[in-house]
Amino acid sequence: MPDVVLGGGPLSADLLVFDKDGVLLDFHAYWVTLSRLRAEAIARLAGRDDWGQPLLAGWGVDPQGRVRPTGVLATGTRVEACLMAATWLHHAGLPWTTARELAAEGFASAEREAAPVLRGAPLPGAARALTTLRAAGWRFALATTDRTASAEAFLADMGLRDAFASVVGGDRVETSKPDPAMFLLACEEAGVPPGRAVMVGDTDVDLRMGRRARACATIGVLSGVGTMDLLAPHADLVLAGVVDLPGLGPAPQR
């Protein structure tokens, strides 16, 4: 099977477990746009146009569209983002049940509006990189805080759904990253022990999840929201993006 060549030498492994957003998918193009639509829909339903930006800020998005790498949008699930919006609305003066219902309706409305026109775009070169890795003998799994159905649709759009032995979304586990449950389920469904799997992610919670699950290695990528300072303490290797993964290649002949 393939070997991961890190600074300390080659490590034998069978499975690459990818996060989706910021690793395979263009995070900012999709999630910042959808978050703005969600905030606008909630503000419109509440009759308060001035509430849109505070909601975005609560999710970790600034007025210029920069995303805080430790914020709700970068590391949380849809359920958590909706709950955060409801909590903000409640603190702004709405009754809790009203706030909760309005947030849910705003999310649903924005997603209906976005569905015909907003599709997740793969990061440049991601599909080609996965094809190269697959040809080298790697198996794949996906562990994402997005919903499983959305993740599977994205992989299908890439033409690579069949390449993934497991797709685990945030709706399939009770505890989200950095808890190891998502990684462990992906490994179980792929039939690969965690110690022969590598975690590839763009946030510290991705990498911390991999380490808690005792992954063979953790690899950070800078193509999403994470920074070198944030990723390096939890990564065995940090790359610009998945396009650099084929460069790890098989171990050199000795």
C-alpha positions in Angstrom: 0.0 0.0 0.0 1.1 3.7 -0.3 3.5 5.2 2.1 3.3 8.7 3.6 6.7 10.3 3.4 7.1 12.8 6.3 10.1 14.4 7.8 10.8 11.3 10.0 10.5 8.9 7.0 7.8 6.8 5.4 4.7 5.7 7.3 2.6 2.9 5.9 -1.1 3.8 5.6 -4.1 2.8 3.6 -6.7 5.5 4.0 -6.8 9.3 3.5 -9.6 10.9 5.6 -10.4 14.3 4.2 -12.4 17.2 5.6 -14.4 18.7 2.8 -14.7 22.5 3.1 -11.4 24.3 2.6 -9.7 21.0 1.6 -11.7 19.8 -1.4 -14.3 22.6 -1.7 -13.7 26.4 -2.0 -14.7 27.4 1.5 -15.1 31.1 1.0 -16.9 31.0 -2.3 -19.6 28.7 -1.0 -19.9 29.2 2.8 -19.5 33.0 3.0 -22.1 33.5 0.3 -24.5 31.1 1.9 -24.0 32.6 5.3 -24.8 36.1 4.0 -28.0 34.7 2.5 -28.9 33.1 5.8 -28.2 36.3 7.7 -30.2 38.4 5.2 -33.2 35.9 5.3 -33.3 35.9 9.1 -33.0 39.7 9.3 -35.8 40.0 6.7 -38.1 37.7 8.6 -37.4 39.6 11.8 -38.1 43.0 10.0 -34.6 44.2 11.1 -32.2 44.8 8.3 -29.6 45.9 10.8 -29.4 42.4 12.3 -27.7 40.8 9.3 -24.1 41.9 10.0 -24.2 41.0 13.7 -25.4 37.5 12.8 -22.5 37.1 10.4 -20.1 38.3 13.1 -21.5 35.8 15.5 -20.7 33.0 13.0 -17.2 34.4 12.6 -17.4 36.4 9.3 -16.3 40.0 9.2 -17.7 42.7 6.8 -14.9 41.9 4.3 -15.9 38.2 4.2 -12.9 37.0 6.2 -13.6 33.9 8.3 -12.3 33.4 11.8 -10.7 30.0 11.7 -11.9 29.1 15.2 -15.4 30.4 14.7 -18.8 28.7 14.3 -18.8 28.8 10.5 -15.3 27.4 10.2 -15.6 24.6 12.8 -19.3 24.1 13.7 -22.2 22.2 12.3 -25.3 23.6 10.6 -27.2 22.8 13.8 -24.7 24.7 15.9 -24.8 27.7 13.5 -28.6 27.8 13.6 -28.6 27.5 17.4 -26.1 30.4 17.6 -28.4 32.5 15.4 -31.4 31.7 17.6 -29.4 32.5 20.8 -28.4 35.9 19.3 -32.1 36.7 18.4 -33.2 35.7 21.9 -30.6 38.1 23.4 -31.8 40.8 21.0 -35.2 40.5 22.7 -37.2 37.8 20.9 -38.9 35.0 22.9 -36.8 31.8 22.7 -39.4 29.8 20.8 -39.8 32.7 18.3 -36.1 33.1 17.9 -35.6 29.4 17.4 -38.3 29.1 14.8 -37.2 32.3 13.0 -33.6 31.1 12.7 -34.7 27.7 11.4 -37.0 29.4 8.8 -34.2 31.8 7.8 -31.8 28.9 7.2 -34.3 26.9 5.2 -35.3 30.0 3.1 -31.7 30.9 2.3 -30.9 27.3 1.3 -33.9 27.1 -1.0 -32.9 30.4 -2.6 -29.3 29.3 -3.0 -29.9 25.7 -4.3 -30.6 26.6 -7.9 -27.5 28.8 -8.3 -25.0 28.1 -5.6 -23.1 24.9 -5.9 -19.9 24.0 -4.1 -16.9 24.5 -6.4 -13.9 22.2 -5.9 -10.6 23.9 -5.2 -8.5 24.1 -8.4 -6.7 20.8 -9.0 -8.4 18.9 -6.2 -10.2 16.4 -8.5 -6.9 15.7 -10.4 -5.0 15.2 -7.2 -7.5 12.7 -5.9 -7.4 10.8 -9.2 -3.6 10.6 -9.0 -3.8 9.5 -5.4 -6.4 6.8 -6.2 -4.2 5.5 -9.0 -1.3 5.2 -6.5 -3.5 2.9 -4.4 -4.9 5.2 -1.8 -8.5 4.8 -0.4 -10.6 7.7 0.7 -13.1 8.7 3.3 -14.7 12.0 4.1 -15.3 13.5 7.6 -17.1 16.8 7.5 -19.4 18.9 9.7 -21.6 19.5 6.7 -24.7 17.3 6.3 -23.9 13.9 4.8 -26.3 14.4 1.8 -24.7 17.7 0.9 -21.2 16.1 1.1 -22.3 13.2 -1.1 -23.8 15.5 -3.6 -20.6 17.5 -3.8 -18.5 14.4 -4.4 -20.9 13.3 -7.0 -20.5 16.6 -8.8 -16.8 16.0 -8.7 -17.4 12.6 -10.3 -15.7 10.9 -7.3 -18.4 9.7 -5.0 -17.6 6.1 -5.8 -13.9 6.7 -4.8 -15.0 7.3 -1.1 -15.4 4.2 1.1 -17.2 6.3 3.7 -18.9 9.7 3.9 -19.5 10.9 7.5 -21.3 14.2 8.0 -22.1 16.0 11.2 -25.6 14.6 11.2 -24.2 11.0 11.6 -22.5 11.5 14.9 -23.6 12.8 18.3 -20.3 14.7 19.0 -18.5 16.8 16.4 -14.9 17.6 15.9 -12.4 17.5 17.6 -14.1 14.4 19.2 -12.8 11.4 17.3 -16.2 9.9 16.6 -16.4 11.1 13.0 -12.9 9.9 12.1 -13.5 6.5 13.9 -16.8 5.9 12.0 -15.1 6.7 8.7 -12.3 4.2 9.4 -14.8 1.6 10.5 -16.9 1.9 7.4 -13.8 1.8 5.2 -12.5 -1.3 7.1 -9.2 0.4 8.0 -7.8 0.7 11.5 -7.3 4.3 12.6 -3.6 3.7 12.9 -3.4 3.1 9.2 -5.4 6.3 8.3 -4.2 9.8 7.7 -6.3 12.9 8.5 -6.2 15.8 6.1 -7.8 19.1 7.2 -7.7 22.8 7.1 -8.6 23.6 10.8 -7.1 22.7 14.1 -10.3 20.7 15.0 -9.7 18.4 12.0 -6.2 17.6 13.1 -7.0 17.4 16.8 -9.7 14.9 15.8 -7.2 12.8 13.9 -4.7 12.8 16.8 -7.4 11.9 19.4 -8.3 9.0 17.1 -4.7 7.9 17.0 -4.4 8.4 13.2 -1.2 7.4 11.5 -0.5 11.0 10.7 -2.2 14.4 10.5 -1.7 16.8 7.5 -2.9 20.4 7.5 -3.6 22.3 4.3 -3.7 26.1 4.0 -6.3 26.2 1.2 -9.2 26.9 3.7 -9.4 29.0 6.8 -6.6 27.7 8.9 -3.2 29.4 9.3 0.2 27.9 9.7 0.3 29.1 13.4 -3.0 27.4 14.0 -2.3 24.1 12.2 1.4 23.5 12.9 1.1 22.4 16.5 -1.4 19.7 15.5 0.1 18.6 12.2 2.8 16.2 11.2 3.0 18.2 7.9 1.4 21.4 6.6 0.9 21.8 2.8 -0.5 24.5 0.6 -3.3 22.2 -0.5 -4.3 18.7 -1.6 -2.6 19.4 -4.9 0.6 18.8 -3.1 -0.4 15.4 -1.7 0.6 13.4 -4.8 4.1 14.8 -4.2 4.2 12.7 -1.1 4.0 9.7 -3.4 5.2 6.2 -2.6 8.3 5.9 -0.5 11.5 6.1 -2.5 13.1 2.8 -3.4 16.0 1.9 -1.1 
